Amino acid sequence: MTEQHSTRGRRPSDTQRSPRRSPAPHERQRDPERTKARILDAAMVEASAKGFAGARVSEIARRAGVNQQLISYYFGGKQGLFEQLGHRWRAHEAEAIPADTPLDEMIKRYVRAAADPRLGGRLLAWAGLADTGEDGPEARERNASLRQEVERLQERQRGGELDERLDAAALLLIMMSAANALAVYPQLARGLFQADPTSPEVVERYAAQLAHLIQHPVTQGPVDGDEN
């Protein structure tokens, strides 16, 4: 259930890569990897709150406690920074939710990841709202990943984990949307559960219900729209 964080829909000034500039001598003495991690963490907070278009490099630098020029030096500018957020998520996904994870546990882990503000569940919603209807170069990697996810669901269907009558592509979209619900609709979750949607109790309750629903859908006979 991966999704590359899109950078489309932003103004040219937002996506333009800034020329790289060497940091000052005192900045070079810092741990580069630690500095990069702080910048990425700050970018995640800023973009989750304001979206890609609304996030500002100056505010990201302020949050990270670094000189703004370091963002250009390490990431080539705002576009490169947000592309790196996508790479970081995919690396986390590959490690935390490997392909052979049992279906119920896989769904629960995606719900937990989406509810964790450090992992950027809200970024997927922002990217969708900013979508222009035209895919950029980054879509090739994203779409290839999505096709692979559909094939994996089809394998689970053949293995008896999932109802074979369900359209795997439609099911994947449902799973992705539902897994992100606590992050995308916190106001609804708060009203429904009468509790903080990021609390462990709510996250685990919702994750268990979603896993059960996906594994045991209430269907009888052919599913409407099934062309098979």
C-alpha positions in Angstrom: 0.0 0.0 0.0 2.7 2.4 -1.0 2.2 5.8 -2.5 5.0 8.1 -3.6 4.5 11.6 -2.2 3.7 13.8 -5.2 5.3 17.2 -5.7 2.8 18.2 -8.5 0.5 21.1 -8.0 3.1 23.5 -6.5 4.2 26.8 -8.0 7.4 26.8 -10.0 9.2 28.7 -7.3 8.3 25.9 -4.9 9.7 23.1 -7.0 12.7 24.8 -8.5 15.9 23.2 -7.3 18.2 25.7 -5.7 22.0 25.7 -6.6 24.0 23.8 -4.1 26.2 25.8 -1.8 28.8 24.4 0.6 27.8 25.0 4.3 29.8 27.2 6.5 32.9 25.7 8.3 31.0 25.4 11.6 28.2 23.6 9.9 30.5 21.1 8.3 31.6 19.9 11.7 28.1 18.6 12.5 27.0 15.1 11.9 25.6 15.2 8.3 23.2 12.3 8.8 21.8 13.6 12.0 21.3 17.0 10.4 19.5 15.5 7.4 17.3 13.5 9.7 16.3 16.7 11.6 15.5 18.5 8.4 13.4 15.6 7.2 11.6 15.4 10.5 10.9 19.2 10.3 9.7 18.9 6.7 7.3 16.1 7.7 5.8 18.3 10.4 5.5 21.3 8.2 4.1 19.5 5.1 1.7 17.5 7.2 0.3 20.7 8.6 0.2 22.8 5.5 0.6 20.5 2.5 3.4 20.6 -0.1 2.4 23.9 -1.5 2.0 25.6 1.8 5.2 24.3 3.4 8.0 26.8 3.4 11.7 26.0 3.3 12.4 28.8 5.8 10.0 27.4 8.3 11.4 23.9 7.8 14.9 25.2 8.5 13.7 27.0 11.6 12.0 23.9 13.0 15.2 21.9 12.3 17.4 24.5 13.8 19.6 24.8 10.8 20.7 27.3 8.2 18.2 27.3 5.3 21.2 26.9 2.9 21.7 23.4 4.2 18.5 22.3 2.7 19.8 23.3 -0.7 23.1 21.7 0.0 21.8 18.3 1.2 18.6 18.0 -0.9 18.9 20.4 -3.8 15.9 22.4 -2.7 12.3 21.9 -1.7 11.5 19.3 -4.4 14.4 17.1 -3.5 13.6 17.4 0.1 10.0 16.1 -0.4 11.2 13.4 -2.7 13.4 12.2 0.0 10.5 12.0 2.4 8.9 9.5 -0.1 12.1 7.5 -0.2 12.2 7.4 3.6 8.6 6.2 3.9 9.3 3.4 1.4 12.4 2.3 3.3 10.3 2.2 6.5 7.5 0.3 4.8 9.9 -2.3 3.4 11.4 -2.9 6.8 8.3 -2.7 9.0 5.7 -4.2 6.7 7.4 -6.8 4.5 5.4 -8.5 1.7 5.1 -11.8 3.6 3.4 -10.2 6.6 0.1 -11.9 7.4 -2.9 -10.0 6.0 -4.5 -9.0 9.3 -1.2 -7.9 10.8 -0.3 -6.0 7.6 -3.5 -4.0 7.8 -3.0 -3.2 11.4 0.6 -2.0 10.8 -0.6 0.3 8.0 -3.2 1.8 10.3 -0.6 2.4 13.0 1.8 3.9 10.5 -0.9 6.3 9.1 -1.8 7.4 12.6 1.9 8.1 13.5 2.5 11.8 12.7 6.2 11.1 12.3 5.4 9.0 9.2 3.2 11.5 7.4 -0.2 9.8 6.9 -1.7 13.2 6.1 0.7 13.8 3.2 -1.1 11.3 1.0 -4.3 13.4 1.4 -2.5 16.7 0.6 -1.0 15.1 -2.5 -4.4 14.0 -3.7 -5.9 17.4 -3.2 -3.2 19.1 -5.1 -3.4 16.6 -8.0 -3.7 18.2 -11.4 -4.8 15.1 -13.3 -1.5 14.8 -15.1 1.2 12.4 -13.9 4.8 13.6 -13.7 8.0 11.5 -13.9 7.6 10.4 -10.3 4.4 8.5 -11.2 6.2 5.8 -13.0 7.8 4.5 -9.8 4.5 5.0 -7.8 2.3 3.2 -10.4 4.8 0.3 -10.7 4.6 -0.1 -6.9 0.8 0.0 -7.0 0.7 -2.7 -9.7 3.0 -4.9 -7.6 0.7 -4.4 -4.6 -2.3 -5.5 -6.6 -0.5 -8.6 -7.8 0.3 -9.5 -4.1 -3.4 -9.1 -3.2 -4.3 -11.4 -6.1 -1.8 -14.0 -4.8 -3.5 -13.7 -1.4 -6.8 -14.3 -3.1 -5.5 -17.4 -4.8 -4.1 -18.6 -1.5 -7.5 -18.2 0.2 -6.7 -15.2 2.4 -9.1 -12.9 0.6 -12.4 -13.3 -1.2 -11.6 -14.0 -4.9 -14.8 -12.2 -6.0 -13.3 -8.9 -4.9 -11.5 -6.7 -7.5 -8.0 -6.5 -6.2 -7.3 -3.0 -7.6 -10.5 -1.7 -6.0 -9.7 -3.5 -2.8 -6.3 -1.9 -2.6 -7.7 1.6 -3.0 -10.2 0.8 -0.2 -7.5 -0.5 2.1 -5.3 2.5 1.5 -8.1 4.9 2.1 -9.4 3.2 5.2 -5.9 2.7 6.7 -5.4 6.5 6.5 -8.8 7.4 7.9 -7.6 8.3 11.4 -5.1 10.7 9.9 -7.3 12.2 7.2 -10.5 12.4 9.2 -9.4 13.0 12.8 -12.5 15.2 13.5 -14.8 12.3 12.5 -12.9 9.7 14.4 -12.9 12.0 17.5 -16.6 12.3 17.3 -17.3 8.6 16.6 -14.9 7.2 19.3 -15.2 10.1 21.7 -11.5 10.0 22.2 -8.2 11.2 20.7 -7.9 9.5 17.3 -4.1 9.1 17.8 -4.5 7.4 21.2 -3.3 3.8 21.2 -6.7 2.6 22.3 -8.5 4.1 19.3 -5.7 3.1 16.8 -5.8 -0.5 18.0 -9.6 -0.7 18.1 -9.9 0.7 14.6 -7.0 -1.4 13.2 -8.6 -4.6 14.5 -12.0 -3.8 13.1 -10.6 -2.9 9.6 -8.5 -6.1 9.5 -11.6 -8.2 10.4 -13.7 -6.4 7.8 -11.2 -6.9 5.0 -10.7 -10.5 5.8 -14.3 -11.3 6.3 -16.5 -9.2 4.0 -20.2 -9.8 4.2 -20.9 -10.8 0.6 -23.2 -13.3 -1.0 -23.0 -14.3 -4.6 -21.2 -12.3 -7.3 -20.0 -8.8 -6.4 -21.7 -6.0 -8.4 -19.4 -4.7 -11.2 -17.4 -8.0 -11.3 -16.6 -8.6 -15.0 -15.2 -12.1 -14.4 
